[in-house]
Amino acid sequence: MNALDSLKSVGFDLAQLNDGEIVSQSPIDGQTLGRVPATDAAGVQSVLERSVAAFHQWRRVPAPRRGELVRLFGEAVRRHKPALAELITLEVGKITSEAAGEVQEVIDICDFAVGLSRQLYGLTIASERPGHHMQERWHPYGPVGIITAFNFPMAVWSWNAALALICGNSVVWKPSEKTPLTALALAALLDDVARAFPEAPANLSSVVQGGREVGEWLAADPRLPLISATGSTRMGREVAVTVASRFGRSLLELGGNNAMIVAPTANEDLAVRAITFAAAGTAGQRCTTARRLYVHSSRYDAVVSRLKRAYSSLSVGDPRVTGTLVGPLIDASSFNAMQAALDGARRAGGRVHGGERVDVAGLAGHYVRPAIVELEKPCAVSDQETFAPILYVFRYDTIAEAIAGNNAVSQGLSSSLITTDLMEAELFLSAEGSDCGIANINIGPSGAEIGGAFGGEKETGGGRESGSDAWKAYMRRQTQTVNYSGALPLAQGVKFDVE
């Protein structure tokens, strides 16, 4: 039996998804996987109305009980992990291990959220007034709008949804129009679990499908007090302005132009492996992909020579085949953007190694050899994020110079330093070091675990998802004061005596 057949038990049947305006095409071979209807303006309004009603019921359910729903959902994802991973491979083009890893992220965040459902702690605060006590309390916030990108079509939604649900909110999901099927499959699993859960209201989680206009409708609607949006900086800038104009809250996870630094003391074997995975994995289509590399002059020739050999050995091809390490780019526009960036690098004096199209027998997808570009200094294209496997390489002489290079771009998502020098490592992690939301030592900039808050600064948007105290974005804070004295002393010693 095909792994995808297991999802028929929860109402997801790929063979039945053949009627709609949104076409899902596999980047593996260009074949149409399915067609789904787009949600029109009236449909979005209806979804939001029902989501508000669901929120009003769900917020009354105790948080640990809300966590039980998420636990059951996580178990359902475990049972259907092979099918979900296969669907990611088909719709996104990820190699099988990376697709399975993304499904594992969904499972992991569910586990995290279940524990968190018993730890939504506030504070007790000492009052200056006798006979009073103060406390801080967190309440459910409201329906949460979640806009996700194609490259992590399940994980990013789950980072938001698992936390939003245990915090007492309903969720409305607008997936990328490039990955409508993965959204429907995951939503079908959650709906199946919710139907059997007594306290779960109908429409606790909803999916709206479509292009840019659907995201704009969500961003503009005051019934969604929080919009969590993952995608390009351009998209995030527009969402932020729209949401702020109605005094809503936005959680933005946007572009990344992440750097790695290879220090004089670096373990070369570790460095080459970390760089290659970070720069070429997922065909360079991660927001945390390594896009810039600073190598100390004393190590430059050896490290770059080994990188070229490693790149030439990468197996590019059908992601379903065991041994493939680099699958296809998502579509023709991504391929064209990569070639345009490489042309720009050549005009800036860069030496390009790789980057050419790779013909894969019988497959019409956009397969490319990951590229290494040696540059004397940064240029326009290296300062931009191109969502493709391009690694720009620079020499440096001092750690201060390398840190300045790391921080020189407008994005601030992730960064890493490969070193065995404790002083360099601590400098990189200090306030004078990396200005990114994520800073790593002796690993690449990608591969974040769900226990830590995920996000970045500057044009990356400033949002934080997943672990640590990211849950606070999905709740409203209330400071409460109780007078149990029978008298009415005023704060700051104010006197206001009346008869």
Secondary structure, 3 states (H helix, E strand, C coil): CCHHHHHHHHCCCHHHCECCCEEEECCCCCCEEEEECCCCHHHHHHHHHHHHHHHHHHCCCCHHHHHHHHHHHHHHHHHCHHHHHHHHHHHHCCCHHHHHHHHHHHHHHHHHHHHHCCCCCCEEECCCCCCEEEEEEEEECCCEEEECCCCCCCHHHHHHHHHHHHCCCCEEEECCCCCHHHHHHHHHHHHHHHHCCCCCCCCCEEECCCCHHHHHHHHHCCCCCEEEEECCHHHHHHHHHHHHHCCCEEEEECCCCEEEEECCCCCHHHHHHHHHHHHHHHHHCCCCCEEEEEEECCCHHHHHHHHHHHHHHCCECCCCCCCCCECCECCHHHHHHHHHHHHHHHHCCCEEECCCECCECCECCECECCEEEECCCCCCCCCCCCCCCEEEEEEECCHHHHHHHHHCCCEECEEEEECCCHHHHHHHHCCCCCCCCEEEECCCCCCCCCCCEECCEECCCCCCEECCCHHHHHEEEEEEEEECCCCCCCHHHCCCCCC
